[in-house]
Amino acid sequence: MKKHLWMVAAAAIGSALAISPAWAVWPQSGRGACEATGSQQQSAITSDGAGGAIVTWQDLRTPTSIIAAQHLRADGELDPAWPHFGRAVLGQPLVNPDGGEFLPQIVSDGAGGAIVVFIDGRSAVTELDVYAQHILANSTLDPAWPAEALAVSATVGQQEAPVVASDGAGGAIVAWIDTRAGGNAEDIYAQHVLVTGVVDPAWTVNGAPVCTATGTHIFPVIVSDGAGGAVITWSDERGSPPVQDIYAQRILGTGVIAPGWPVNGRVVCGADGGQTGATLAADGVHGAILSWTDARTPGEVHIFAHHVRGDGTLDPVWPVDGRLISGVANNESRPRIVSDGAGGAVVAWQGFTLQTTVINIFAQHVRSNGTVDPAWPAGGRALSSANRVQTHAEIATDGAGGAIVAWDENTTDVFAQHVLASGALDPAYPERGRPLCTLPSQSGDPAIVATPGAGAIVSWTDGRNGNVDIFAMQVQEALATGVGGSTPPPVSLISAFPNPASASMTLRFVLPGSGSASVAIYDVTGRRVRTLVSGTRPAGENALAWDLRDDSGRNVSAGVYFARLASGATVVTQKLVKVK
């Protein structure tokens, strides 16, 4: 049976883009995702596939910490189908709720809902464990999943710091720090959670080992490999003396280590001085680009990056132990990375000199060939001209080779900035960044997710009500001017959600005159999935088919995708696109 979906396609390049009436609903200084009593903190966010977002957080409205989630629609309203103060991830109280629930992470299920992963202290025997719950688009807990949540790993020792990536089929791959070996061991394990509400029976019970080498292995980060598995990176102290290095591992959807990857991981950087805090972005061909904080230069800390390929080898065109991304400030740290959609990445970080207490946010583009983009400033593009302390940056793709970055300032405000693929700041944004919340109360710790139209939704913790709540704001180009619009970059985005299997999609767009036009398809991480080259097209309405396969001919997974139109068009038009 054919499936039919409708979505808005912005086929565009050039003139002013009118503000959608729906955008204007977002209140100034943000929408309260949860303003319940007690403290709500440590938010995480994912796309709902329709321009909105699902936000989860750690909630202290009860004596025991719980995890809750809320759906914010694209128009800025709370979804009335969801409880006003959010949906708790446990469907019924625990008989022995020792310890509570902490540190939620979230990923889209590709169908308007989300999988939330968290630490759970319910057991005095196994201490801290990792659990997961599936919340459907209508806010109900998936009845196929345990009401008390699914035990991802509930074994001896402590399972901590979970991270999660989509498996591309409605489920998720989860990784965490694990102390089951006892002593001072901190290892990395992973598990596959199926959309049906069970752990994958092909995987080891309580998790498959990713790294169990001697020494400490901490700070895991995960990204989908685009083939049902994942690439995981961490900081590793297996050497002697125990100085942190950067390692990575690829685990397949079958639960085994990918061919070509060493047992216990590939060393990405083992330079002197210590490397920590790695982050990574998919490269589009089952590998990843990693960035980290690096102290190889005595007395200084800088940002480096490297490319590990899907076959487990380090990219030979990149320098051994990584490419220096920035060495301008004396102290640069906490990188965040997103794919540029063409095999490279945009990296953001915070940096300051030892002569000042001012910390600023910077960004840089590293290309697929391992070189820093010469069109960008050598020390990175400063994202704000403000003489203030800017920290805790988070990053999202703009779908066009650039990025949107959010951060907190002076622990009281939240700002965002759009850096274009050219390395220039979006002229529609203020030079110091777009203020999302500048109230006198304390606000910060942002989380961010991309939305169609080179936009994003940012969530943060907010003290305006006298306690800590969760607020969010949409960052949209047309909103950035505050006066009716802005000139968009030379691309156009289409949100395609969900993506029905064994179907096709017709992308419709309007050209004011004949000329060449092409379309590239991206996933929500900014990874290019498919390039549709259409060549010379006539003026007027055009249609271009996508068979829902990637460039390798494989069916793409259900989920959220962006389509970027590149052409000589000089007008903006919006069309309904039918998926058949």
C-alpha positions as CSV (number, residue, x, y, z in Angstrom):
1,M,0.0,0.0,0.0
2,K,1.3,3.5,-0.8
3,K,2.0,5.8,2.0
4,H,1.2,9.5,1.7
5,L,2.8,12.4,3.7
6,W,2.8,16.1,3.3
7,M,5.5,18.5,4.2
8,V,6.6,22.1,3.4
9,A,9.4,22.6,1.0
10,A,11.2,25.9,0.8
11,A,12.7,26.1,-2.7
12,A,14.8,29.2,-2.3
13,I,17.6,31.4,-2.9
14,G,17.9,35.0,-2.6
15,S,15.2,37.5,-1.6
16,A,13.8,38.3,1.8
17,L,12.0,35.4,3.5
18,A,8.8,36.4,5.2
19,I,8.3,35.3,8.8
20,S,6.0,32.4,9.2
21,P,3.1,33.4,11.5
22,A,3.8,30.2,13.4
23,W,7.3,31.3,14.4
24,A,6.0,34.5,16.1
25,V,4.3,32.4,18.8
26,W,7.6,31.7,20.6
27,P,7.7,34.1,23.6
28,Q,10.5,36.6,24.0
29,S,13.2,35.0,26.3
30,G,11.8,31.5,25.5
31,R,9.0,29.0,26.1
32,G,8.9,27.2,29.4
33,A,9.2,23.5,28.7
34,C,8.7,22.8,32.4
35,E,8.1,25.3,35.1
36,A,7.1,22.8,37.9
37,T,8.1,23.2,41.5
38,G,11.5,21.9,42.5
39,S,14.5,21.9,40.2
40,Q,14.7,20.9,36.5
41,Q,18.1,20.7,35.0
42,Q,20.5,19.0,32.6
43,S,18.3,19.1,29.5
44,A,18.9,17.1,26.3
45,I,17.0,17.7,23.0
46,T,16.1,15.9,19.8
47,S,14.1,16.7,16.7
48,D,10.4,15.8,16.4
49,G,10.8,15.7,12.6
50,A,8.3,18.5,12.1
51,G,10.3,21.6,13.0
52,G,9.8,21.2,16.7
53,A,11.7,19.3,19.4
54,I,11.4,16.8,22.3
55,V,13.3,17.9,25.4
56,T,14.1,15.7,28.4
57,W,15.6,16.7,31.7
58,Q,16.4,15.6,35.3
59,D,13.6,16.6,37.6
60,L,13.6,17.2,41.3
61,R,9.9,18.1,41.9
62,T,9.6,14.9,43.9
63,P,12.0,13.8,46.8
64,T,13.6,11.3,44.4
65,S,15.0,12.6,41.1
66,I,13.0,11.5,38.0
67,I,13.4,11.9,34.3
68,A,10.7,13.7,32.3
69,A,10.2,14.9,28.7
70,Q,8.1,17.5,26.8
71,H,7.2,18.2,23.2
72,L,7.6,21.7,21.9
73,R,5.9,22.2,18.5
74,A,7.5,24.3,15.7
75,D,5.0,27.1,16.5
76,G,6.4,27.5,20.0
77,E,3.5,26.0,21.8
78,L,3.6,23.0,24.2
79,D,1.9,20.0,22.6
80,P,-1.5,19.8,24.3
81,A,-1.4,16.0,24.0
82,W,1.5,15.9,26.4
83,P,1.2,16.5,30.2
84,H,1.7,20.2,31.0
85,F,4.8,19.6,33.1
86,G,6.1,16.8,31.0
87,R,5.8,13.0,30.6
88,A,7.7,11.0,33.3
89,V,9.6,8.2,31.7
90,L,8.4,5.7,34.3
91,G,4.8,4.6,33.9
92,Q,4.4,3.6,37.5
93,P,6.2,4.2,40.8
94,L,9.0,1.8,41.6
95,V,8.5,-0.5,44.6
96,N,12.0,0.4,45.8
97,P,13.0,3.7,44.1
98,D,16.4,4.0,45.7
99,G,18.7,6.5,44.2
100,G,16.4,8.0,41.5
101,E,17.1,8.7,37.8
102,F,19.8,11.0,36.4
103,L,21.7,12.4,33.3
104,P,19.1,11.8,30.5
105,Q,20.1,11.5,26.9
106,I,17.7,11.5,24.0
107,V,17.4,10.4,20.3
108,S,14.6,10.6,17.8
109,D,12.8,7.4,17.0
110,G,12.1,8.6,13.4
111,A,8.4,8.6,14.0
112,G,7.8,11.8,16.0
113,G,8.7,10.2,19.4
114,A,12.0,9.6,21.1
115,I,14.1,7.1,23.1
116,V,15.3,8.5,26.4
117,V,18.3,6.9,28.1
118,F,19.3,7.6,31.7
119,I,21.2,6.4,34.8
120,D,19.0,4.6,37.3
121,G,19.8,4.0,41.0
122,R,16.9,1.8,41.9
123,S,19.0,-1.3,42.9
124,A,21.1,-1.4,46.0
125,V,22.8,-4.5,44.6
126,T,23.8,-3.4,41.1
127,E,24.2,0.3,42.1
128,L,23.9,2.6,39.1
129,D,22.5,1.1,35.9
130,V,21.5,2.3,32.5
131,Y,17.8,2.2,31.5
132,A,15.9,3.4,28.4
133,Q,12.3,4.3,27.7
134,H,10.4,5.0,24.5
135,I,7.9,7.9,24.4
136,L,5.6,7.9,21.4
137,A,4.7,11.0,19.4
138,N,1.3,11.3,21.3
139,S,3.2,11.4,24.6
140,T,2.3,7.9,25.8
141,L,4.9,5.5,26.9
142,D,5.3,2.7,24.3
143,P,3.1,-0.2,25.7
144,A,5.6,-2.7,24.2
145,W,8.3,-1.4,26.5
146,P,8.4,-2.1,30.3
147,A,6.4,0.5,32.2
148,E,9.4,0.7,34.6
149,A,11.7,1.3,31.6
150,L,14.0,-1.2,29.8
151,A,17.2,-2.3,31.6
152,V,20.0,-1.6,29.0
153,S,22.6,-2.8,31.5
154,A,21.8,-3.8,35.1
155,T,24.9,-5.6,36.4
156,V,27.4,-5.3,39.2
157,G,29.4,-2.1,39.5
158,Q,28.4,1.2,38.2
159,Q,27.2,2.0,34.7
160,E,27.5,5.8,34.1
161,A,27.6,8.6,31.6
162,P,25.4,7.0,28.9
163,V,25.4,8.4,25.4
164,V,23.0,7.4,22.6
165,A,22.8,7.3,18.8
166,S,20.0,6.2,16.5
167,D,20.3,2.7,14.9
168,G,18.4,4.1,11.9
169,A,15.5,1.7,12.5
170,G,13.6,3.3,15.4
171,G,15.9,1.9,18.0
172,A,19.2,3.1,19.5
173,I,22.7,2.2,20.3
174,V,23.8,3.2,23.8
175,A,27.4,3.4,25.2
176,W,28.5,4.1,28.8
177,I,31.3,3.9,31.4
178,D,31.3,0.6,33.2
179,T,33.1,-0.5,36.5
180,R,31.9,-4.1,36.5
181,A,35.5,-5.4,36.4
182,G,36.2,-3.9,39.9
183,G,39.2,-2.2,41.2
184,N,40.0,1.0,39.5
185,A,38.7,-0.2,36.1
186,E,36.5,2.1,34.1
187,D,35.7,0.5,30.7
188,I,33.4,1.3,27.8
189,Y,30.4,-0.9,26.9
190,A,27.6,-0.6,24.5
191,Q,24.2,-2.2,23.9
192,H,21.6,-2.2,21.1
193,V,18.0,-1.3,22.1
194,L,15.4,-2.4,19.6
195,V,12.3,-0.3,18.8
196,T,10.3,-3.3,20.0
197,G,11.3,-2.6,23.6
198,V,14.0,-5.3,24.1
199,V,17.7,-5.4,24.0
200,D,19.1,-7.0,20.8
201,P,19.4,-10.7,21.5
202,A,22.4,-10.8,19.2
203,W,24.3,-8.6,21.6
204,T,26.0,-9.6,24.8
205,V,23.6,-9.4,27.8
206,N,24.3,-6.2,29.8
207,G,26.4,-4.8,27.0
208,A,29.1,-5.7,24.5
209,P,32.7,-4.6,25.5
210,V,34.0,-1.7,23.4
211,C,37.2,-1.2,25.4
212,T,38.3,-3.3,28.4
213,A,42.0,-2.6,28.2
214,T,44.0,-1.8,31.4
215,G,43.6,1.7,32.7
216,T,40.8,4.2,32.8
217,H,38.5,4.9,29.8
218,I,36.1,7.8,30.3
219,F,34.1,10.5,28.5
220,P,32.4,8.4,25.8
221,V,30.8,10.1,22.8
222,I,28.8,8.2,20.1
223,V,27.6,8.8,16.6
224,S,25.7,6.6,14.1
225,D,27.9,5.0,11.5
226,G,25.0,5.2,9.0
227,A,24.8,1.4,8.6
228,G,23.0,0.3,11.8
229,G,26.1,0.5,14.0
230,A,28.0,3.3,15.7
231,V,31.4,4.9,16.2
232,I,32.4,5.6,19.8
233,T,35.3,7.7,21.1
234,W,36.7,8.2,24.6
235,S,39.6,9.5,26.6
236,D,42.0,6.6,27.4
237,E,44.7,6.2,30.1
238,R,46.0,2.7,29.2
239,G,49.6,3.9,28.8
240,S,52.4,4.3,31.3
241,P,52.5,6.8,32.8
242,P,48.7,7.1,32.5
243,V,48.2,10.2,30.3
244,Q,45.0,10.5,28.4
245,D,44.9,9.8,24.7
246,I,42.0,9.7,22.2
247,Y,40.7,6.3,21.1
248,A,37.8,5.3,18.9
249,Q,36.0,2.1,18.1
250,R,33.3,1.1,15.6
251,I,30.7,-1.5,16.6
252,L,28.4,-3.0,14.0
253,G,24.6,-3.5,14.4
254,T,25.3,-7.2,15.0
255,G,27.1,-6.3,18.2
256,V,30.6,-7.2,17.0
257,I,33.6,-4.9,16.4
258,A,33.8,-3.8,12.8
259,P,36.5,-5.5,10.6
260,G,39.8,-3.7,10.5
261,W,39.3,-2.1,14.0
262,P,41.6,-3.2,16.7
263,V,40.3,-4.9,19.9
264,N,39.9,-2.1,22.5
265,G,39.9,0.6,19.9
266,R,42.1,2.6,17.5
267,V,44.4,5.2,18.9
268,V,43.5,8.4,17.1
269,C,45.9,10.6,19.0
270,G,48.7,9.5,21.3
271,A,50.8,12.7,21.4
272,D,52.6,13.8,24.5
273,G,50.9,16.1,27.0
274,G,47.5,14.5,27.2
275,Q,44.3,14.7,25.1
276,T,40.8,14.7,26.4
277,G,37.2,15.7,25.8
278,A,36.8,14.2,22.3
279,T,33.7,14.9,20.3
280,L,32.9,13.4,16.9
281,A,30.8,13.8,13.7
282,A,29.9,11.2,11.1
283,D,32.0,11.4,7.9
284,G,29.2,9.9,5.7
285,V,31.1,6.7,4.9
286,H,30.9,4.8,8.3
287,G,33.8,6.6,9.9
288,A,34.0,9.9,11.9
289,I,35.9,13.1,12.3
290,L,37.0,13.7,15.9
291,S,38.0,16.9,17.7
292,W,39.5,17.2,21.2
293,T,41.4,19.4,23.7
294,D,45.1,18.8,23.4
295,A,48.0,19.8,25.7
296,R,50.9,18.6,23.6
297,T,52.4,22.1,23.6
298,P,53.9,22.8,27.1
299,G,51.9,25.5,28.9
300,E,49.2,25.7,26.3
301,V,46.0,23.9,25.4
302,H,44.7,23.8,21.8
303,I,42.1,22.2,19.6
304,F,43.0,19.3,17.2
305,A,41.0,17.0,14.9
306,H,41.5,13.8,13.0
307,H,39.7,11.5,10.6
308,V,39.2,7.8,11.4
309,R,37.8,5.9,8.4
310,G,35.1,3.3,8.4
311,D,37.6,0.5,7.9
312,G,39.4,1.4,11.1
313,T,42.4,3.2,9.5
314,L,43.4,6.8,10.2
315,D,43.1,8.9,7.1
316,P,46.6,9.2,5.6
317,V,46.1,12.7,4.2
318,W,45.6,14.0,7.7
319,P,48.7,14.7,9.9
320,V,49.8,12.0,12.3
321,D,48.1,12.7,15.7
322,G,45.7,15.2,14.1
323,R,45.4,18.6,12.5
324,L,45.8,21.7,14.6
325,I,42.5,23.5,14.3
326,S,43.5,26.6,16.3
327,G,46.6,27.6,18.2
328,V,45.9,31.3,18.7
329,A,44.6,31.6,22.2
330,N,46.8,30.2,25.1
331,N,43.9,28.1,26.4
332,E,41.3,26.5,24.0
333,S,39.0,23.8,25.2
334,R,35.7,22.0,25.1
335,P,35.2,21.5,21.3
336,R,31.9,20.6,19.7
337,I,31.7,19.3,16.2
338,V,29.2,18.8,13.4
339,S,29.5,17.5,9.9
340,D,29.7,19.9,7.0
341,G,27.9,17.4,4.7
342,A,30.9,17.0,2.4
343,G,33.2,14.8,4.5
344,G,34.6,17.6,6.6
345,A,33.4,19.3,9.8
346,V,32.8,22.6,11.6
347,V,34.3,22.7,15.1
348,A,33.3,25.2,17.8
349,W,35.2,25.8,21.1
350,Q,35.9,28.2,23.9
351,G,39.2,30.0,24.2
352,F,41.0,32.8,26.2
353,T,44.5,34.2,26.7
354,L,46.3,34.1,30.0
355,Q,46.3,37.9,30.0
356,T,42.6,38.2,30.3
357,T,39.6,36.5,32.0
358,V,37.4,36.9,28.9
359,I,36.5,33.6,27.2
360,N,35.0,33.7,23.7
361,I,33.5,31.1,21.4
362,F,35.2,30.4,18.1
363,A,34.5,28.1,15.2
364,Q,36.6,26.6,12.4
365,H,36.0,24.5,9.3
366,V,38.3,21.5,8.6
367,R,37.9,20.0,5.1
368,S,37.7,16.4,4.2
369,N,41.3,16.4,3.0
370,G,42.5,17.3,6.5
371,T,43.2,21.0,5.8
372,V,41.8,24.0,7.6
373,D,39.6,26.0,5.3
374,P,41.7,28.9,4.0
375,A,38.5,31.0,3.6
376,W,38.1,31.0,7.4
377,P,40.3,33.0,9.8
378,A,43.4,31.1,10.7
379,G,42.5,31.2,14.4
380,G,38.9,30.4,13.9
381,R,35.9,32.7,13.5
382,A,35.0,34.6,16.7
383,L,31.2,34.1,17.1
384,S,30.7,37.2,19.3
385,S,32.2,40.6,19.7
386,A,31.0,40.9,23.3
387,N,33.7,41.3,26.0
388,R,32.1,38.7,28.3
389,V,32.7,35.2,29.5
390,Q,31.2,32.7,27.0
391,T,31.2,29.0,27.8
392,H,29.3,25.7,27.3
393,A,28.9,26.0,23.5
394,E,26.8,23.5,21.7
395,I,26.5,23.1,17.9
396,A,24.0,22.1,15.3
397,T,24.3,21.9,11.5
398,D,22.6,24.5,9.3
399,G,22.3,21.9,6.5
400,A,24.4,24.1,4.2
401,G,27.9,23.5,5.4
402,G,27.8,26.0,8.3
403,A,26.6,25.7,11.8
404,I,24.4,27.3,14.5
405,V,26.2,27.5,17.9
406,A,24.6,28.3,21.2
407,W,26.4,29.2,24.5
408,D,25.9,30.9,27.9
409,E,27.3,34.3,28.8
410,N,28.4,35.3,32.3
411,T,26.2,32.4,33.6
412,T,23.1,34.6,33.2
413,D,22.4,34.8,29.4
414,V,22.0,32.4,26.5
415,F,23.1,33.5,23.0
416,A,23.3,31.8,19.5
417,Q,25.2,32.6,16.3
418,H,25.1,31.3,12.8
419,V,28.4,30.9,11.0
420,L,28.0,30.3,7.2
421,A,29.9,27.7,5.1
422,S,32.0,30.6,3.8
423,G,33.3,31.4,7.3
424,A,31.4,34.6,7.6
425,L,28.8,35.3,10.3
426,D,25.2,35.4,9.1
427,P,24.5,39.1,8.5
428,A,20.9,38.5,9.8
429,Y,22.3,37.8,13.3
430,P,23.7,40.6,15.6
431,E,27.5,40.8,15.7
432,R,27.5,39.6,19.3
433,G,25.1,36.8,18.6
434,R,21.3,36.5,18.8
435,P,20.1,36.8,22.5
436,L,17.8,34.0,23.4
437,C,17.5,34.9,27.1
438,T,19.0,37.9,28.8
439,L,16.9,38.1,32.0
440,P,18.7,39.1,35.2
441,S,18.3,35.5,36.6
442,Q,20.8,32.8,35.9
443,S,20.4,30.8,32.7
444,G,22.8,28.5,30.9
445,D,23.8,24.9,30.1
446,P,22.3,24.9,26.5
447,A,21.4,22.0,24.3
448,I,20.6,22.4,20.6
449,V,19.0,20.5,17.7
450,A,18.8,21.5,14.1
451,T,15.4,22.4,12.4
452,P,14.6,23.0,8.8
453,G,15.3,26.4,7.3
454,A,18.9,26.8,8.7
455,G,17.4,27.0,12.1
456,A,17.6,25.3,15.5
457,I,15.8,25.0,18.8
458,V,17.9,25.6,22.0
459,S,16.9,24.4,25.5
460,W,18.6,25.6,28.7
461,T,18.2,25.7,32.5
462,D,16.6,28.9,33.7
463,G,16.2,30.6,37.1
464,R,13.6,33.3,36.3
465,N,11.0,31.7,38.5
466,G,13.1,31.5,41.6
467,N,14.0,27.9,41.1
468,V,15.6,26.1,38.1
469,D,13.3,25.3,35.2
470,I,13.7,24.2,31.6
471,F,13.1,26.8,28.8
472,A,13.6,26.7,25.0
473,M,13.7,29.1,22.1
474,Q,13.7,28.6,18.3
475,V,16.5,30.2,16.4
476,Q,15.4,30.9,12.9
477,E,17.0,33.1,10.3
478,A,13.9,35.1,9.7
479,L,13.5,35.7,13.4
480,A,17.1,36.8,13.8
481,T,16.5,40.2,12.3
482,G,13.3,40.8,14.4
483,V,12.0,43.0,11.6
484,G,10.4,40.7,9.1
485,G,13.1,38.6,7.5
486,S,16.6,38.1,6.3
487,T,18.4,37.0,3.2
488,P,18.9,33.3,3.4
489,P,22.1,31.5,2.3
490,P,22.2,30.1,-1.2
491,V,20.5,26.8,-0.2
492,S,17.0,25.6,0.5
493,L,15.9,23.0,3.1
494,I,13.1,20.5,3.1
495,S,12.1,18.5,6.1
496,A,11.1,15.0,5.1
497,F,9.6,13.1,8.0
498,P,9.0,10.3,8.4
499,N,10.6,8.5,5.5
500,P,8.4,5.5,4.5
501,A,10.4,2.4,3.5
502,S,10.1,1.1,0.0
503,A,8.6,4.3,-1.3
504,S,9.8,7.3,-3.3
505,M,9.8,11.1,-2.8
506,T,9.1,13.8,-5.3
507,L,10.7,17.1,-4.5
508,R,9.0,20.1,-6.1
509,F,10.6,23.5,-6.5
510,V,10.2,26.6,-8.5
511,L,12.9,28.3,-10.6
512,P,12.3,31.9,-11.9
513,G,14.4,31.2,-15.0
514,S,16.0,28.2,-16.7
515,G,19.4,27.1,-15.4
516,S,21.3,24.3,-13.6
517,A,19.9,23.0,-10.4
518,S,20.9,20.1,-8.1
519,V,19.6,18.7,-4.8
520,A,21.6,17.1,-2.0
521,I,20.0,15.1,0.8
522,Y,21.4,15.3,4.4
523,D,20.5,13.6,7.6
524,V,20.0,15.5,10.9
525,T,23.7,15.3,11.8
526,G,24.6,17.2,8.6
527,R,25.9,14.0,6.9
528,R,25.3,14.0,3.1
529,V,23.2,11.0,2.2
530,R,22.5,11.4,-1.5
531,T,23.4,13.8,-4.3
532,L,20.7,14.2,-6.9
533,V,22.1,16.0,-9.9
534,S,19.4,17.3,-12.2
535,G,21.3,19.4,-14.6
536,T,19.7,22.2,-16.6
537,R,16.1,22.8,-15.6
538,P,13.4,24.9,-17.2
539,A,11.8,27.9,-15.6
540,G,8.7,27.4,-13.4
541,E,7.8,24.4,-11.3
542,N,10.2,21.4,-11.4
543,A,10.0,18.0,-9.9
544,L,12.9,15.7,-8.9
545,A,12.5,12.2,-7.7
546,W,14.4,10.6,-4.8
547,D,14.2,6.8,-4.5
548,L,15.0,7.0,-0.8
549,R,18.4,5.4,-1.3
550,D,21.8,6.8,-0.4
551,D,24.7,7.3,-2.8
552,S,25.7,3.6,-2.3
553,G,22.3,2.4,-3.3
554,R,21.1,1.3,0.1
555,N,17.7,2.2,1.4
556,V,17.9,5.0,3.9
557,S,16.5,4.5,7.4
558,A,13.3,6.1,8.7
559,G,14.0,9.5,10.1
560,V,14.4,13.2,9.5
561,Y,16.2,14.4,6.3
562,F,17.0,17.8,4.8
563,A,17.1,18.5,1.1
564,R,19.3,21.3,-0.1
565,L,18.6,23.0,-3.5
566,A,21.4,24.7,-5.2
567,S,20.5,26.8,-8.2
568,G,20.4,30.3,-9.6
569,A,17.0,31.0,-8.3
570,T,16.4,34.5,-7.0
571,V,13.0,34.2,-5.3
572,V,11.7,32.3,-2.4
573,T,8.6,30.1,-2.8
574,Q,7.0,27.5,-0.6
575,K,5.4,24.4,-2.0
576,L,3.7,21.3,-0.6
577,V,5.7,18.2,-1.4
578,K,3.9,14.9,-1.6
579,V,5.7,11.7,-0.7
580,K,4.3,8.7,-2.6
